[in-house]
Amino acid sequence: MNDVGAFSFAQEFNALANMLKDPDEAEVPKEGVSKPGANPGAIGPSELFNVKVPAPKAKKDPKDIWDDEEVTDAVEDDIEDGRIVPVYEFIYKQAVESTDMFLGMSGKDESSTSCEDMVLRIELPGVSSAEELDLDVKSTYVKLNHAKYKLSIYLPHRVNEDKGKARWDSKKETLSVTLPIIRDDNF
């Protein structure tokens, strides 16, 4: 009985399909011929005139972390050329007023997150004047070159490179670079 119901359903389905078929439409053999259906891309002219298509970009390996240009810049500082890396330290400074000390109204504390300036103090024994030094300060790193010394370090905070100040102490033979810290988040 189950087979009879399935057979009658198939017959009814074929009869319905024949009823809905247009009698004027001729059967075209569809052997190996594929015709795209109507879609949004079929609207409009079939040829596009005066359209310039940009050249495809070179595909990069998705596992690459850095571009080739970035790698060579970082590696050039790592070349051992016999120069000494000087002793350096970071010191943080903040502007403290009497209201900060006694009333504590500004919300500042003694942590580095409340500091406005960062001082990089570099000890350079044997250097007689600041004219011998080549200092390059960017927002994220500092590079110092001398015939005897070489220093290239990334800074712990972003700084305003245009408002920085450098001071040479000839008695202590140290260079102090004061850099204003740029804070992204004020909490």
N, C-alpha and C positions, 0 to 999 in steps of 0.2 A: 504494500500500500504506500509505503514511503517512496518507492521508485516511481510509482504512477503519478504522485503529486509533483515530483520534481520534473517529470517528463511533460506534464500539462503546463507547468509554469514556464518551461523553456519554449513550448509552442506558443503560449500566449505572449511571451516577450517578443518572439520573432514576428508574430502577427502585428503587434503594436509598432515595431520598428518599420515594417513594410507599409503600414498605414501612414506613418509620418514622413516617409520618403517622398521626395518630389518626383513625379513620374516623368517630367521633362528633362530631368538631370540624367545625363548619360554616364554610365559607369566608365571611369578611366582606370586603366590598369595602373596600380601603384607599385610596380616592381622597380625597386631601386631608386625611385624618385621621391625626394623629400621636399616638401614645400613648407616654408615657415608660416606659422600662423600669424594672425594680426596681433600686434603688440604696440606699445607706445613708440617704439623705434621706427615703426612703419609709417607714422604720420609725417607728412611733409615731403619735400622733394627727395628723390632717391639718391641724388648726387649733391654733395656740398661743394660750393664754389668758393675759391679764395680763402680756404681755411688752412692756416699753418699749424701743423702739429709739432710740438716740441720734441726734440730728440729724447729718447728714454734715458733716464739717469742710470749710471752704473750701479749695479746692485752690490751692496756691502754685505759682508758676513754678519748675520744678526748676533753672533757670539762675540764680535769685536767690542771691546770696551772703549778704546781710544782710536782716533784717526791717526794716520801715519804721521801727519805734521805734529801732532801733540806728543807723540812718543819721542821724536827726535829732539824736541825742545827739552823734555825732561831728562833725557839721557845725556845731553851735552854737559850738564852740570855734574854728572856722576863720573866723568872721566878723571882718572887720577893723574894729576899733572905735577905732583910734588909740593903743591902749596898746602899750607896748614889751615885747618878749620879753626878759627879763633873761638875763645870761650865767650859765651853770650848768655844773657838772662833777660827774661821779661818781667817788668815791674808795672803794676797797674796803679793809676792815679785817679782820684775823684775830687771834685770840688765840694768841700765840706764847709758849711756855714754854721753859725751858732745855733740856729733853729734845728739843724740836723743833730748837733751834739747833745743839746739839752732837752729839746722838746720831741725830737724824733718824728716830726710832722711830714717830712718829704718821702718817707718810706724807703730811704736808702739804708743799706746795710754794708758790712765790710767785705762782702763777696765781690768777685770780679764782674758780676752782672750789673752792679751799680756804678761801675767806673766809666769815666768819659774818655780817658786817654790810656794808651799803652806805650810804655817806654821800653825800647830795645837797647840794652846796654851791651856794647861789644868791646872786649879787652883786646887791644892791638899793641903789645909790647914791641918796641923797636921802630914804630912809625913816628916820624917827627912832626908831620903836619897833615891837616885834612886834605890838602891839595894832592896828596899821593893816592887818595882813595877814590874809587869809582863806585858810587852808591846808586842803585836803581830800586825805587820803591813803587810797587803796584798795590792794588787794593787787597790782594791775597798773599803776596810774597815779597821778600826783600832779598836783593842780590848785592853783595859787596865784593869788589875785586881790588886786589893789591898785588904787587910783585911777590910778596911773601905769604899773603893770606887770601883765602877764598871762602865765602859764605853764601849759601843759597838756601833759604828756609821759607816754608809756608807759615803764614801767620795764623794764630789761633782764632782771630776775629777779623772780619772785613774792616778796613780802615779807609779814611778819606786821604788819599795819597797827595792831594793838592794842598792840604792844610797842615801837613807834617812839618816838623822842625828837626834839624840835626845840629848837635853841638859837640865840638871837639874839646876835650880836656887834655892839654899837653902834659900836665904834671902826672896825671894818672894813666895817660896814654889810652884813653877810652873814648869811644864814640857813643853818644846817647842820641837815639832817634825817637822823638816823641810823635806819636801818631794818634789822631782822634779816631775813636772806635765808632763804627756805623752800626747802630742797633736796629735790627729788623723788627724785633718784638719788644714792646715796652710792657713789662708786667709788673 
